[in-house]
Amino acid sequence: MHTVRPSSGTPAGHEGAISLAAYPRRRRAQPRQRAARPRIAQLLASGTTGGAQQSAIDLILHLDRRAFEVTTIFLSGGPVVDRLRRLGLSVHVLDVGAPDEGVGELAGILEQTESDLVHAHMFAAERLAAATLTGRSGPILVATIHSSRVRSAADRDMLAAANPTFARLIVPSRAMADKVAAEGRGPVRTTVIPNGVDLGRHRTRPGGWFRASFGIPSDAFLIGVVGRLEPEKGHPFLLAAMPAVLDAVPDAWLVVIGDGSQVPDLHAQVAALPAMAAQRIVFTGARRDVSALTGDLDVAVLPSLREAQGLVLLEAMARGKPVVASKVGGIPEVVLPGRTGLLVPPANPAALAAALVRLAGDPDLAHRLGEAGLSRVTHHFSLEAMVAAVERVYRQELRRAGVQLATTALQAPAPRIGRASGEIAPI
């Protein structure tokens, strides 16, 4: 865990408040009689599928229930909500429409649950939590910045104005910490906690059924990209690279896993490619079995134009797959070029093609990169490490606010809801 502190030139107001134990603004006028465990409200912007949801739900399912009580609140419903309810978790759905809606309802839930800390995930949740808690006594506010999206000037101004309401920001990479600081989110403490991968979810062996179900030969060189089909993910540049890949690797195929607003444009682009390339590109749509599909790949690609970290790269590396990715955002903090994968300039079909052809022609290199990637994920990007780091942030901020923490029986395994079964992805 890496904590980025404001420079000495930043205003001392909020940083000074954080560093003091008193935190009078956050104390309740009439504290409840505590049963021992602080109460954490997880606030998610959406109950649909995505990488931010995957990371947040993995966290929720693995938090130590001896130490924390957990309530989960969504601004809208979706399959993630249904899944958590099937697992027996406490879930609230606000069904928020306009940005200003939901303040009263969220405040009521936080009061009813007597939450000590709110952990907001995604921009809409940050915005609503800040609007609800600004000027009120009550829960501490922590937020995880999952997205590398470039915010409008109006959004940046709104977040900067809300800074005093946030006790801590969590980001998945140092690149994101720099972005957040550049957007005027100081002097809030910003802590880098990389997304973690549930390694157990990626240990099952592929059965080859994925290739068979899409008519892909078992010995084909299979390239795969997992991600939302949105402009920032860079799919057009990978599609444009495929003719050059096929010129050098005639048995290559590409599978595009995911859904999004760019589906019509990407299908049109494929239709305009040479016939051989068009016939070797398969769109699977959104899938809930992404890990199993990744197990059938020879190489995973992420041609993003911007990326907070690249969770799908970690998942592919956890499968022992070599990866090719754009050198943008937090990706270079995950992929060590030439050691755990290959990095290429963004928006560069020729560079993508060259990297893919290189791996196809050098199986020993592909194997070495895959093995090194698996080792890197195991030692630096485990889900257990991510959850432990977030729990440390909770304890630090709760102590600063004067909240009494539970004493856990450290000799016993920490009870969790259980290992997440299947994927919520694609991101």
N, C-alpha and C positions, 0 to 999 in steps of 0.2 A: 504494500500500500504506500502510495507516494502522496504526500500532502503539499499542495502549492499554497504558500502563504503570501498575502499581499506584500508589495514592496513597502519600504519604510516611508515612501512618499504618499501612500494612500491615506485617506481620512481615517482617523482612529476610532470613530464613533461605534460602528457595529462590531468591528474586530475587538474593540475594548470590551464591549458588552459580552461577546462570546467568551472572552478569556476570564471573565469573572464568574464566580460561583453563584452569585445572587440571582441573576436573571429575573428580577422582580416582574417584568412585563409578562413573563410566561407563567407565573404562578397562578393557580386557581384561587379564587376568593375563598372557596370552601372545599379543600381537597377531600377526595373520597377516602374511606377507610380501606387501605390497600390490602389486597390478598397476597401480595408479594411480587407479582409479575407486572412490569410496565406494559401498557397497552399500546400496540403499534397499529396504526391505520395505513394500509397500503392503498394509494389512490392512483388508478390507472385511467388514462384518457379513453381507452377503447377496449372492448371485449372481443374485437376481431383478432385475426392471426397476424403475426409479425415478429420481427427480431426483438423489439423492445418488450413485447408481451412475453416472448420466450424467456428472456433474461429475468423479467420481473416475476413471472410465475415460478421459475426455478428457485428464485430467492424465497418466495412465499412458502413454497412446499418444503424448503429445507431449513427455515429458521428454527432455532432451538426453542421448542415449546415449553421447556422448563424455565426459560429465562424471559420469554415474551408471550403475551396474548396477542393474537393477530386478527384484525378485521380487514376485509378487502372490499374496496368501493370502486365501482366502474362508472364512468360518465355515460357509457352506452353498453348495450348487451352484445351478445355474440357467442361463438362456440367456446371461447375461453371461459366465459361466465358459466356456461352449462357444464363444462368439465369440472370446474372447482366445486360447483354445487353437488355434482355426482360424488365427489370426494368427501362431501360432508362439511365443507368450509363455510364460515359465515361470510356471505356475500350480499352487498347492496348495489343496486343499479339506479342511478339518478335519472337516466334518459334526458340528459342536458341537450338543449337545442342551441340557442344563441349563447355566445361566450359569457354574457352576464347572468345567465340563468344558473340556478343550482346553489347559490350562496347560502340561502336560508336552509335548504334541505341538507346540504353538506354540514353546515354548522349544527343542525339538529342531530345528525348521526354521530358527529364527533362528541357532542354533549351526552347523548344517550349512551354511547360506548365508553365514555370517560377516557378518551384517547389521550395518551401522554405525548405521542410523536406521530406526525403524519409524514409518510414517505411518498412523494409525488413522482410519478413516472410519465414522461412525455409532456409536450408543451401545454396542451389544453388543461391537463391536470395541474401543472405548475401554476398556470394563470388562475384557475378557479381556487386552488388552495391559498394562493397569495391574497386574492380578493376576499376570501372568507376569513382569513386569520389576521389580516392587517388591522391593527388597532384593537385587537381583542386579547384578553388573557386566555390562556388555554394551551393547546398542543404546540410543541416544537415543530418546525417545518424543515424537512430535508428533501432535496430533490435530486433525482438522477437525470442527467442530460443525455438521452440516448441518441439523439439525431444530430447529424452534422449540417442540417439544413441552414441555409443563409436566411436569417430573419430580416423582416422589413424594419425600416427605421422606427415605425410606430411600435412594433413589437419589442424592439430593443429598448426603447424609451420606457415602455410599460414595465419590462422586467427590471430595468435599472431602478425605477422608482420603487419597485417591490423588494429590492435587495434587503432592506432592514428586516423583512419578515422571515428571511431564510437564515437558518442557523448553519447550514452546510450544503454545498453542492457536490455531487459525485459525478465523475466523468470516467469513461472507459479507457481513455488514452491521454498521454501528455499533449498530443496534438489538439484534442478537444479542450484540455485545460487552457491552452493558448487561445483557442477560438473564443471560449467563454470570457476570458479576460479582455480580449480585444473588443467584445461586444458590450463592455461596460458593466460586467457582473461583479466586479470588485466593490467593496472589500470583503465579500463573503468568502469564508474558507472554502477552498476547492480541493477535493481529494480524488486522486486517481485510483480507481479500483477496476482493473480489467474484468470484462465479462468472463465468466467461467463456463466450462463445458462439463456436463455430466458424462464422465468417461464410460460409466456402465452402460449408458444408452447406446454407445457406439461399438460395443464389443461383439455383438452378434454377427455371425458370418453371412455375407450375401449368398442368396441361393441361385442367382442368375435369372430369376423369374422376371426381373424388370426388363432385361434385354429381350427376353423371349416375348414378353407381352407387347413390346413395341416393334418387333421384327428386326431387332438389331443383332447381328451375328455375335456369337459368344467370343470370337477371337478378334472383333473389331477394336480399333483404338477409340475408346469412348471418352469424349470430353463432356463435361457438364458444368452448367452455371445455375446456381440457386439464388433466387432473389425476386423481389417485387419487380414487375415489368413497368418501371417508371424511368423517366429520363435520366435521373442521376445515377442509375445503375449501369449505364453504358452498353447495353445489349447491342445497339446497332454496330458498334465497332467490332464486337466479336463476330457477329453475323458477316460483316464485310471481310473478316479475316479468313472465313472458311474456304473460299475458292483457292487461296494460296496454300492453305493447309492441305487440301485435297490434292493439289498438284504434287506435293512432296510425300503425302501419306494417303494413298488411295483408299485405304480401308478405314479412314477416320469417320466418326459420327459425332454429332453435337446434340445434347438434350438440354432443353431450356425448361427449367422447373420453376413455376411461379405464375402469378396472374397480376394484372394491373391495367392501368389506363392505356399503355402502349401496345396492347395486343394487336389491334387492327394494323397499326403502322408497322410492327415487326413482321406480321404475316405478309403484308404487302412487300416489304423489303426482301423477304425470303423468296417470294414469287418472282421477283425481278432478278434473282441470282441465276447463274448458269444452272442448267437442269441437274447436274450431278450434285452440286452443293445444296440446291433446294430439296433434293430427295434425301439428303443425309442429315437434315435438321428436324428434330422432333420437339414439339411443344407438348408438355405433359399437363399444363394447367397447375392450379394449386394442389398440393399433396400434403397429407398428414404423415406420410411415411418417408420423410426426406432422408433420414439416417440410413434406412435400408437402400434407398436409391443411390445415395452417395457411395455405398459399399460396392456398387457395380461399376463405378467410374474408374478410368485410368488416370485422369487428371481433372482437378476442379479449378475453375476459372472465376475470377471476380473482376470484371472490367470497369469498375465504378469510376465515376468522375469525382465523387467525394464519398467519404466513409468515416464514421466515428471510430470504428475498430475493425469490423469485418467478422461477425460471429460465425458466418457460414464457412469462413476459412478455418477457424478453430475447429469446427465440426468435421470438416474434411481432413484436417491434420490429425484429429483424434481417430480417424479411420485409417491413418497411415498413408493418405493419398498425397502425392505431390501437388503443389498449387502454383498457379500463375495469377498474378493480380496487379492492378494498377498501383503505382507508387504515389498514393494520395492519403491524406488524413492520417488515421491511426494505423493503417495497414503495415507500414514499415516497422511498427513496434511489435507486430505479430509475426510477420514473415521476414526472416533474415536472408537477404538476397544471396543466392548461391549456396546457402546452407540449409534452409528449411523450405525453400521455394524460389521462384523466379519473379522478379518485379519488372514491370515495363512502364513506360510513360503512358499517361492517360490519353484516351481518344486517338490511339495509334494502332490501326489494324495490322500494319506491317510488323510492328514489334510483337503484338500478340501472336501472329502467325509464326514468327521466327521462334518464339519461346515454346510454342506447342510442338512445332516440328522438331526442335532440339530434344524435347522429352520423348517424343515418339521414336526418335532415332537412337536414343541412348537409355535403354532400360535400366542399366546400372545406376545412372545418375538419378533417374526417376525413383528408383528404390531407395537410394541414399537420402534423397530429399524427403521422401515419405517417412522413413524411419526417424530422421532427425526432427521432422515436424511433430511426430507422435511424442517423442521425448520432450520437446519444448512445451507442448500443451500439457503433458502430464506433470511437469515440474513447475510451470509458471502460470497456467490458465485453467486450473481445476475449479469445478463448481464449489468444492469445499473451501478453497482459499478465498473465493469471491464472497461467499456467505459469511465466513469468519471476519473478513475485513469490514463488511457492512455492519455486522453485529458490534464490532469495535466502535464504529462511528456512532451507532445508537447509544452505546453505553457512555461514550464521551459526552455527547450532547445532553443526555438525560442527567448525568451528574452535574453538568454546568447549570442545568435548570433546577437542580435541587430535588430531582426525583429519586426516591429510594429504589435501589436495584435489588432484584432477587438474588439469593445465594443458591447457586445450582450445585447439584451433587456431581462434581466433576469426575468421580470415579465411574459413573454409569454412562452408557452411551446416550448422547443427546437425542431425545425423541423428536422426530420430524414427521411431517404428514406422510412422507414416503417419496421414493424416487419417481420422478416424472416419467410416465409411460407414454412413449410416442412423442411426436413433435407438435409444436404449435406453429412452426415455421411454414412457409418460407418468409424471410424478411423481405 
